[in-house]
Amino acid sequence: MLKKLFKSFRLPLSRPKPRSTPKVLNNQQHSLRRQQISRHAVSVVERLQGAGYQAYVVGGCVRDLLLDHEPKDFDVATNATPEQVRAEFRNARVIGRRFKLVHVHFGREIIEVATFRAHHPEGEDEEESSQSSRHESGRILRDNVYGTLEEDAQRRDFTINALYYDPSSERILDYAHGVPDIHNRLVRLIGDPRQRYQEDPVRMLRAVRFAAKLDFDIEHHSAAPIRQLAPLLRDIPSARLFDEVLKLFLSGHGERTFELLLDYDLFAPLFPASAEALERDPGYTGRLIRQALANTDARIEEGKPVTPAFLFAALLWPALPARALALQERGMPPIPAMQEAAHLVISEQCRRTAVPKRFTIPIREIWDMQERLPRRQGKRADLLLEYPRFRAGYDFLLLREEAGEQTGGLGDWWTDYQEASDSERRSMIRALSNKEEGGAPRKRRRSGSRKRRGPHKESAPNTYGD
C-alpha cells in the first residue's frame, strides 16, 4: 500500500527526454588535449573502440581539465557490458552489486569503466530484479539497467559531469549543456531535482561538495528542494555516509563545505549531536569546528597528512559537556561521566556514519588526553610526553583554546614544557606545587624570540599528532 502511494507521487514527474544530437565541440572549441589524459585511459578507450564498442573518457576528469584542475582519476564510459569489458582486458575485474563497474589495473593506477546506464522503468513496468530495484521513497537500490550513450548522459547527476571526450578525435560531446554551466560556474542537476534527490539523496551532498570544491553556485532549481529533502539522508547506509563525510571534509575545502551544509540543513542529518550543540552554543561550537576544518584545509594545501580521527574528535567534542553534565546530575563522578558521555556520543555517531574502530579508538584517546593534560605534578608531565597520543592531545588542547575555552594557560604551559631543559622542567613542576600550596609561582624566563606553537601557527610541525 505504502509502495503504491510513493509510486503515485513519482508518476506525474516527467523525465527529460534524451537528446540524440549533442552539442559537439571540436578541438578548436575547447582547451582539452589528448596529452592531458592518462595514457592508460586512452589505451582503454582505443582498445574498446577497436573491438567495435563506443567508449569515451567521461565525467569529473573532463570537467576538471576544462577548469585547469588536476584530475584525481580518469573514468571511461562504454556500451560494452561489464563482462564484455573484462573479456578485453586480462588485468580487469568486475566490482559492485548495486552498480556494476569494471576496474582495469595498470600498476597503481586504476581506470574505472562503466557501462552506459538507462532510465529505470516506472509504474506498472517497474520490476524488482537483479538489474533494477527501487525503495518506496524513490531511492534506487540497484542500478544495472544498460542503455545508450544518450540515455547515459541523462542519467548522470550533474550537467558538468555529463561530458564525453573522445581522445581519438579530440571532440567533446555535451548532451546537457555542461560546458556553459562550467563557464557560468553552476552546479545543476540533470532532470527534475526532487526526483533525482529521491533516487539518491547523497546527490545533495555531492552538490555541496562540488560547489565547495569548484567554488561554484548551486543552480536555483537544483538547490530549492534540498532543505525539505535533507531528512532522506537518514535512510542512507551508515558506511556509505562515512565515505561521503570523508569526501566532504578531506577535499581541502572543508570549511566552505561546512558553511554550505549548514545553509542547506544537511549538517544535522550527518552529525545530529553536534548540530544540537551548535544550536545550544553557536559561538563556541562554530569556532571550534571552523578552526578544525581550516587547519585541515591548510594541511591538505601543504601536502601534509591528515587523519579523520582528529577531525571527528573536533566535530563531536562540543556534544560532550552536556552529556557529561547530565550523567553527573544523576550521581556519576566527573571523570567516569566524561568517559561514559564519550562512549554514548561516539556510539550514536557510528549509527549515523559508520566510523571504523581504527578511528574511534584514537578519538577517545584524544579526548582522554584533555582530562590528563591538567594533571602535571610529579612525574606525570614527563610520562605524558612519552604517551603516543600526546601530540594529538596537545594540538587538540590548543584548538579548544583558540575556540574560546578558558584553560588557565594550560596550552602555553605545555608549549613551554616541551621546549624547556631538564632543570627548567623541574622548576616548572615545583612552581605548580607552590601555586597549589598558596605560594607565588615561579615563572621561567621566556626568550623574546620564542613563539607559542599551535595549529594556527606556521611553526606548528604537526597539527594532528601523526
Residue, then its C-alpha position, 0 to 999 in steps of 0.5 A: m500500500l505504502k509502495k503504491l502511494f510513493k509510486s503515485f507521487r513519482l508518476p506525474l514527474s516527467r523525465p527529460k527526454p534524451r537528446s540524440t544530437p549533442k552539442v559537439l565541440n571540436n578541438q578548436q572549441h575547447s582547451l582539452r588535449r589528448q596529452q592531458i589524459s592518462r595514457h592508460a585511459v586512452s589505451v582503454v578507450e582505443r582498445l574498446q573502440g577497436a573491438g567495435y564498442q563506443a567508449y569515451v573518457v567521461g565525467g569529473c576528469v573532463r570537467d576538471l581539465l576544462l577548469d585547469h584542475e588536476p584530475k584525481d582519476f580518469d573514468v571511461a564510459t562504454n556500451a560494452t557490458p561489464e563482462q564484455v569489458r573484462a573479456e578485453f582486458r586480462n588485468a580487469r575485474v568486475i566490482g559492485r552489486r548495486f552498480k556494476l563497474v569494471h576496474v582495469h589495473f595498470g600498476r597503481e593506477i586504476i581506470e574505472v569503466a562503466t557501462f552506459r546506464a538507462h532510465h529505470p522503468e516506472g509504474e506498472d513496468e517497474e520490476e524488482s530484479s537483479q538489474s533494477s530495484r527501487h525503495e518506496s521513497g524513490r531511492i534506487l537500490r540497484d542500478n544495472v539497467y544498460g542503455t545508450l550513450e544518450e540515455d547515459a548522459q541523462r542519467r548522470d547527476f550533474t550537467i558538468n559531469a555529463l561530458y564525453y571526450d573522445p581522445s581519438s578525435e579530440r571532440i567533446l560531446d555535451y548532451a546537457h549543456g555542461v560546458p556553459d554551466i562550467h563557464n557560468r560556474l553552476v552546479r545543476l542537476i540533470g532532470d527534475p531535482r526532487q526526483r533525482y534527490q529521491e533516487d539518491p539523496v547523497r546527490m545533495l551532498r555531492a552538490v555541496r561538495f562540488a560547489a565547495k570544491l569548484d567554488f561554484d553556485i548551486e543552480h536555483h532549481s537544483a538547490a530549492p528542494i534540498r532543505q525539505l529533502a535533507p531528512l532522506l539522508r537518514d535512510i542512507p547506509s551508515a558506511r556509505l555516509f562515512d565515505e561521503v563525510l570523508k569526501l566532504f571534509l578531506s577535499g581541502h575545502g572543508e570549511r566552505t563545505f561546512e558553511l554550505l551544509l549548514d545553509y542547506d540543513l544537511f549538517a544535522p542529518l550527518f552529525p545530529a549531536s553536534a548540530e544540537a550543540l551548535e544550536r545550544d552554543p553557536g559561538y563556541t561550537g562554530r569556532l571550534i569546528r571552523q578552526a578544525l576544518a581550516n587547519t585541515d584545509a591548510r594541511i591538505e594545501e601543504g601536502k601534509p597528512v591528515t587523519p579523520a580521527f582528529l577531525f571527528a574528535a573536533l566535530l563531536w567534542p562540543a556534544l560532550p559537556a552536556r552529556a557529561l553534565a547530565l550523567q553527573e546530575r544523576g550521581m556519576p563522578p566527573i571523570p567516569a561521566m566524561q568517559e561514559a558521555a564519550h562512549l554514548v556520543i561516539s556510539e550514536q555517531c557510528r549509527r549515523t556514519a559508520v566510523p571504523k574502530r581504527f578511528t574511534i579508538p584514537i578519538r577517545e584517546i584524544w579526548d582522554m588526553q584533555e582530562r590528563l593534560p591538567r594533571r602535571q605534578g610529579k612525574r606525570a608531565d614527563l610520562l605524558l610526553e612519552y604517551p603516543r597520543f600526546r601530540a594529538g592531545y596537545d594540538f587538540l588542547l590548543l584548538r579548544e583554546e583558540a575556540g574560546e575555552q578558558t584553560g588557565g594557560l594550560g596550552d602555553w604551559w605545555t608549549d613551554y614544557q616541551e621546549a624547556s631543559d631538564s632543570e627548567r622542567r623541574s622548576m616548572i613542576r615545583a612552581l605548580s606545587n607552590k601555586e597549589e600550596g598558596g605560594a607565588p609561582r615561579k615563572r621561567r624566563r621566556s626568550g623574546s624570540r620564542k613563539r607559542r606553537g599551535p595549529h594556527k601557527e606556521s611553526a606548528p610541525n604537526t597539527y594532528g599528532d601523526 
